[in-house]
Each structure stands twice: as structure tokens, then as C-alpha cells.
Amino acid sequence: MMTHGEQRSIRGGSLVLVALAALIAGNGAFGRDAESAQVADLGQQQETDTCASAEDCFTAAAWPKERLGNVLTRDQVVALRLERLRRVMEQYPASLWGKRAGLLTGVILIERNPAAALTYLRAAQRDFPVLEDYIRFWIGGALLHLGEAKEAAAMFESVLPAVSDSNLAGQVTLRAAEAWYQASSCPESMAWLGKAVSLNDNEPQIPQAWLRLASCYLRDGQLAEGRETLKKLWVKFPHSKEAKEAESLLASNIGGEFWAAQPDEHFTRAQAFLGQALHSDAIEELKKFLAKAPMSPQRGEAKLKLGVAQVRLKLYEQARETFQALAGEQLAQSDEATVWLGRVYLRQGLGAKLLELTKALPRRALSPEQKGQLRLFAGIWLEDQAQFDEAREQYRQVAKSGEPASQRAEAQWREGWVLYRTARYGEAIAVWQPIVDQRNSDFEPQALYWIARSHGHLGSAKSQELFLLL
């Protein structure tokens, strides 16, 4: 006998995916009058449409081919779906596919016509008990769109008691909190909001949950808790619209208490911006941090992050100044800043300065990997200047003492490429062969290919044998 979980997987899995896909594809504003007119027009165009079975008709409704390309707008595709689903329900009312069409119709109508959606969704509760948690969740959404916030909250709260192992636990928490908030019931909402803000920060509704929690604290006269919650929102989700609202509230000096952002808050905001690749915003926050806390123990980390962000935006002049200053200090990040400085010199074509860095390597306490990286940069610049023997010397030093093994393999590859492009094919083969012999290197396939090409230039029959190994 199948377990409850197996039944849910077998009977409900495809349907849930279909419904969710249709819901996502159907989001957006859509006037009811326009929808009715479009449905009618499309219905007339479909008089000749035929499908071989209930399943085929359902598939044509759930994933209409017309959605591809730019022939129909999104709203027209939704209208087409609804019309085809209606026809499935009319032609196959007692079939599984007809019932699935009813459920899918209910999901699509949650935002467009929530009252009608409720009729379909409640019928689906009888037809699909294995989807009880999803259907309750959708019913809650329809009730919320109808403005029945307390009923919606009660429905969301009923999901987990009905299906304790539901995959919707996180969404239920967020929606129940929001429903109680919309019902102006902060005590009930805060019970759920407390759980919501501990969920994965990647959930898009989390910033709103933080703002709702702060609002409830302030309504309840808990000003200190409200301020602290707004600060956390402002710091953790700096790019959200809720963070901007939190900043505005904090700037109003809640309860007469003056607010000014602390240095560590700027640093945390910068890290959050960097996590979203918002480098310009991160740069501004890092500059504020360094201006407010120039002697902070985190200043080295902040300067390194600042320079890297400037490189990402191709602000090489600014990055060079940042890395030069950090490299000249005695901080934990100074050596890494030296490597980044070399990278900037390479990108700016400042070969003389790059070579000066490599000449000073014996006097610096950089790691073997850091020294190897700088020598690779120097070799690349020398190679671009057609100074092939000097480039080879840089690569050979890295191949000898670089770390890790992948860096040594890269140096061997680059030395071999210099030899190949200068028509010294036999020497290139000798340099590349150890890469192939070592195996499992990222450079192994290309080394084997160019060894084969080199044998071809030398007129060796071994070239074809090696090509067969690729």
C-alpha cells in the first residue's frame, strides 16, 4: 500500500506544477471586461480546435502553444487558458482531467476573480484530498484578495494542522502573518511575524515581514523594539523598498530619540549590497564606514572590498589608489591587496609598475600562491609585448614554486603556448606533456589537443592518434 507521501507525489505532483506554472504565467493586472471580450474572440477562433482526449485538451489549456513567441499578450494567453479549461470541464465533467481543469481555473482566478476562484477551489478540496495543503493555501489567498482578512488568516493557520509535513510551511507563516496584519490584529500577526523573520532571508516577502513587525511594535507603544526592528531591516535588506521606508521612519526620530547610523551598520549594509552585486551602493556604504571608523579593526577588510568593488565597475584609477594605500599598510589584507594591485596594473597596461612588483617579491612575505599570481600577470603582460623569453621565465618560476597545483598547471600551459606560437613545437610538446601525464587538470584537454596540433606541424603520424583520444 502506498504511503500518504507517495500518494501526494504520484497524484498531485504534476498537477501542482501545472497550477503553479499557470499562476506565475498569469500574474498581472487584467480587467474583467477586457478578459470577457478576449475570451469571446478567442472562443470564436477555436471553433475548429480539436483534441483527441481529455488529457490532450487539458494539456492544450495548461500550456497553450500560442504562448510562445509574441503573437499574444500575457493577458490574452490567460484568457485562452481559461476558455480552454472551461471547455474541458464542459466536455469531460466527471473525468480526472475535468476536475483538474476546475482546480487550475481556481488558481488562475485567485487574483482576477477571487469569489469565483473560491467556488472552484472548494470543489477541488473534495476531488483532490492529497493536495489539501495547497488548496487551503490558495483558498486563503483568494479570501485575502476578497478583503476577508480574518477568514484568510484562519485558513492559512489551518494548513499545517491538516498537513504537518507540508512544503508550504514557510509560505504559510508569511501569509498568516500578513493576513492577521491586514485584519489589524497585531497580537496574532506578531506571533507569526516572529517566526517569519527567522526564515530564509532569500524569501522575497521577508523584508515586508520585518516592516510589519516594526509597525506592530510601534502601534503597541514598544518604541525601543520598533526602532531596533527597523534598524535590522535597514541593515539586512538595504535595497528593498521596505528598507527605504524604515530609513524614513528612523529619520523621524521615533519617540524623540535621534537616530544616526553606526559604522558597523554601514559595513553590514555594504556586505548585503555586495551579495546582490550592487557594487555602486556597496562602495558608498564602505566609504561611509571608513570615514566614520578609520581605525576600525575591520578597516583592512573594508578597503579590500572597496577596491574589489571598484574593479568590478572598472573604476581602475580609484581601485589602484585603494589597493596602493592598503598594500602599504601592515594589515592582514595588505598582501591580497598587492595581488589586486598587480591585476589592476595589468588591466591598465602599466607593465613597468607590474614588473617592479615582481622584482620586489623576494623581499615581501607573500604566500607562494600570491607570488605566483603576480608572476603570471607579469608573464601575460610580457607575452603581449612579444617579449617571449622574459614571459617564459616568469611562467617557469610559477611552474616550479607556485601553489596550488592548478596554478602550476596554468603556468605550464602558458609557457607551452608561448613556445607554440613561436613555432617551437617540440619544446611546446615537452612542456605540455607533464600536464597530460598528471591527469585531472583543467588544462589537460587543451594541452592534449595542442600537443596533437604540434605533432601535426612536425609531420608526425602521432598527431592523428592523439586526436582520437579527445
N, C-alpha and C positions, 0 to 999 in steps of 0.2 A: 504494500500500500504506500502511496506517495505521501510524503510529509506535507504539512501546510506550506512550508517554504518552497518545496518543489512544485506544488500546485500553482503558487504565485508566480514562480519563474516561467513555467510552461504556458499557463493560460493567459497570464497578464503581461508578460514582458514585452511582447511585440505591440500589444495594444497601448500600453503606457508610452512607449517610444513614439508610436504614431500620434497619439494625442498630444504629447509634449511638443513634437515637431510641428504639428499643425498650429498649436497655440503660439509658439515662438514666431512662426512664419506669418501668423495672422495679427500680431500686435500692431497697434497704431489706431489713430482716430478714424472713425468711419461713420458717416451719417446714415441713419436708418432709411431715410427716403432715397438717398443715393443707392444704398445697398439694395433696396427692393427693386429699383429700376434696373440696376445692373443684373440682378438675379433673373428678372423677367427677360431682358435682352439675351442673356447667355442661355436661358432656358429655351428660347426660340431657336437659337443656333444649334442646340443639342438634340433637336428632334430626331435627327438621323443617327445620333450616337448609339452604339450598341456595345454590350459587354457579355461575355459568354456565361458568366456565373456571378453569384452574389459576391464571391471573393474578388473577382475581377472588377466588379462595379465599385466595391469598397476601395480597392487599391487605386482606381482611377480618381476617386473622390479625395482620398487622403494625399496622394501625390500626383496631381494632375500634370500631364506633360506640358500644358500651357504655361506652367510657372517658369519654365526655362526660357531664357532669352528676355527680350524687352517688349514682347508683344502686348502683355497685360500688366497693369499696375498691381501692386500688392493687394489693394482692396478688391480689385477685380478677381484676382486669384482666390481670395477668401470667399467672395460671392459665388464663384464657380464651385468651390468645395461644398459650400452649404447647399447649393442647388442639387449637386450630385448625391450628397448624403441624404437629402430629402427623398430623392428617387429610390435610393437603396432601401430606405425604411418603408416606402410605399410598396415596392415590388417584392421585398423579402421581409415582411414584418416579423415573422416568427423565427427567422434564422439567426444564428450567432452573428452573422455579418450585419444584419439589420439592426441588432441590438448594439453592436459596436458602433455603427453609424450614429445611433442615438447618443451614445456616450461622447463620441468625438464632436458631435454637434453641440452638446452641452459645454464642452471645454472651450470650443471656439467662441461661444456666445457669452462667456463669463463677463467680459468687459463690454461687449456690444449690446447685449440684451440680457442682463443678469436674471431678470424674472423668468424669461423663457429658459435660460440655462438651468435654473433650479428644477424645472419640470423634467428635463432630460436627465439630469444628474441623479435625481431621486429615483427615477425609474431604473437607472443603471445600478443603483445600490442593490436592488433585488436581483438584477441579472448577473452582476459580477461581484460576488462577495469576496473574492480573492483580491479585489482592488479596493477594499473598504477604506484603507488609509488615504489613498489618492483621491477617492471620490469625496470623502469627508473634507479633505483639504480643499478641493475645488468648490464644494458647496460653501465652505467658509469664505472663499474668495468672492463668490457670487453674492453672498449676503453682505459682505463688506462693501461691494460696489453698489448695492441697493441702499446703503446707509444704515443697515441693521447691524450696527457695530457689536452690541452685546450678544446678539444671536450668533454672529460670526465668531466672536471670541469663544463662546461656549462650544461651537462646532470645532474650532481649532484645538481646544483643550480636550476634546473627545477622541482625537486621533490616536494618541499614544496609548490610552487605556484600551482602545479597541484593537490596536496592532502594536504590541510593545516593541517589536524589532523593526519598526518602520524605518526606511531610509530617509524619511522626511523629518526626522526629529529636529534637526537644526532649523529647517524652514518653518516647522510648526511653532517652534519657540519664538522666532522673529515675528511671525504673523499674529500669534496670540497676543504678544506684547503690543503690536501696532493696533490690533482691534480694540483692546482694552483702552489704549491711549485715545483712540478716536471716540470711544464711548465716554471719555472724560472720567475714567476710573483709574486714577493714578496708583492707588494701592495694589490693585490686581495687576496693572501694567508693570509696575516696578518689580513684582515677583518674577515676571517673565523677562523683563529687561536685564535684571541682574544675571540671569543665565545667558541671555543673548550676547552681552558684551564679552563673554568668555569664549564665544565661538571663534572659529577660524576668521582671522581678520580679512581674508580674501573674499568673504561673503559681501556682495555689494550693498546689502542693507545694514551692515554693522555700523557705519557712521551715523545713520539715522537713528539706530537704537541708542547710541551714546547721547545724541542730542535729545531724544525723548526722555532718557533717564535724567539728564541735567534739568530739563524743563519740569519734570515731576518734583525733583528736589526743590527747585525754586518755588514752585507752586505751594509746596508743603512748608515753606519757610526755612528749609535746611540750606541756608546760603553757602556755608563753607563746603558742604558736599557738592552743591551745584557748581560752584566755581571750580573745584577740583576735577569734576567730571568734564566740564568744558575745556579745561587745560589739557586733559588726556586726549580728548577728541581733537583739539587743535594740533597737538604734537603728533599723534599716531596716524592721522589721516589728513595731512596738510593740503592735499589737492582736492579734497571733497568740498562740495558746496556747503555741507554741514560745518566743516572747519571754518569757512568764511563767516558763517552765521555765529559760530562760537566765538570767533575773534571779535565780532561786533558786540556781542553780549558782554564779553570780558572787558572790552574797552569802555563800556558804560559804567564801569566801577561799581559792580553789584554790591549793594549794602554799604556803599560809601567807601569801599576798600579799593585803593589804587592798584591797578594791575600793570605790570611790566614783565615781558618775557625774560626768563632766566637764560644764561648762556647754555646750560645743558639742554634746555628745551629747543634752542636753535640747532644744536648739534643733532639731536634726535630727529627733528624735522628734516634736516639735511639728509640723514640716512634714509628716511622714508622716501624722500624725493628721488634719491639715487636708486632705490629699489624699484622705482617706476620709470627709470631712465629719464627723469625730468631734470636734466643737468643744469639748466639755467637757474631754476628755482633752488636747486641744491647749492649752487655757487653763492647765491645771495645769502642763504642761511649760514653757510660756512664762514663767509666774510663777517657776518654779524657776530657769530660765535667768537671768532678770533679777535674782533675789535673789543668785545666785552670781557674776554678772558684770555689775554695774550700770554699769560704764564700758566695756563691750564696744563695738567699732565696729558691731556688729550690733544694738545696743540699739534704735535707731530702727526698724529693720525688725521687730524682735520686738514692740515696743509697738504698731506699726501692725497687725500680725497679731493681737495680743491684742485690740485694740479691735474689729476686724472680726469676730473670733470671738464676742465679746460681743454685737455687734449681731445676728449670726446666731441667737443664743439669746435675743434680745430682752431682754438684760440692759442696758437703756439707761442706767440710772444709772451702772453700772460703766463702760460704754463711754464715757459723757460724761466721767468723770474721767480715763480713759485718754487720750482724744483732747485734752482740755484741757491735760493735762500735756505731751503730745508737741507740740502746736501752739505751746506757749510756749517750746520749745527751739529751738536753731539746728541742726537736723538735716535731712538730705536728705528725710526723710519728714514733716517738720513741715507743709508746705503741703498735702499729701494728707490729713494728719490734720485740718487746718482744714476741708476739704471734708466729711470724715466727721462732724466735729462739727456742721456745718450740717445734715447729714442726720439726725443724732440729735435736734437741736433741732426739726426739722420733725416727726419721728415722736412726739416728746413734746409737741408743741403749744406749744413755747416760742418764740412768734413774736417777742417783743421781743428776745430774745437773738439770734435769727436775723437780724433787721434790723440789729442792732448789727454783726454780722459783715459784712454787705453795705456798710454805711456806711464801714467801715474798709478796704474793698477798695482804694481808691486809694493807701493807704499801705503795702500789702502787695505783695510781689513774687511773687504767684501767677501761674500761666500763664493765658492767655486762656480755656482750657477750664475751669480750676478756678474762675476768677471767674464764668464763665458758669453753671457748675453751681450755685454758691451763689445767683446771682440767680434761677435757675429755682426753687430751693427757696423763696426769698423770695416769688416770684410765686405759687407754688402756695398758700402759707400765706395771702397777702393775698386771693387769689381765694376761698379757703374762708371768709374773714371778710367776704365780699361787698364788699371794697374793690377794686372792679374797675378803676378808673382807676390806682390805685397798682400793681396787678398788671400791667396793660398796660405801664406804664413799665418795670418790671423785664424783661418779655419783650422789649420793643423794644430795650433795651440789649443783650440777648443776641443778638437777630436781627442787630444791627449789628456787634458785635465778637466774638461767640462763636466758638469753634473746637471741633471741625471743622464742616464744612458740615451734618452731621446734627444738631448742637446748634442751629445757627441755624434749621434747618427745624423742629425741635421748638418753638423759641420762637415762630416764626411761627404754627405750628399752635395753640399755646396762646393767643396773642393773638387769633387769629380766633375761637377757641371762646368767649372772654370776650365778644367782640362779638356772636356768635350768640346766646348765652344771655341777653343783654340786649336782644335784638330789633333790633340794628343790623346788619341783613342785608347791606346794600350795602357797609358798611365791612368786614364779615367777608369778603365775596367779594374785595374789593380786597387784603386781607391774605393770603388763601389762594391767590389766582391765581398768584403767583410760585412757590409750591411745585409747582403743576401744570406750569407752564411750564418749570421746571428739569428735570423728569422724573427717574426713577430714585431718587427719595427714598422712604424707607419710609412717609412721611406722604402721598404722592401719592394713593393710592386713597381714603383717608378724606377728604382735602381736596376731591377731586373730588365725592365723594358729598355732602358738606355744602354745597358750592357749589350743587349741584343742588337740595338742600333749601332753601337760601336763596333761589334764584330762584323756587322754588315759593311761598314766603311772600310774595315780591314780586309774584306773579301773572304771572311771565314765562314765555312758552312755551319758553324756552331750557332750562327745568328738565327736560323730557322728553328733549330732545336729549342732555343731559349724562348722564342715567340710562342711555341706550343705549350710552354709551361705557364703562360699568362692566362 
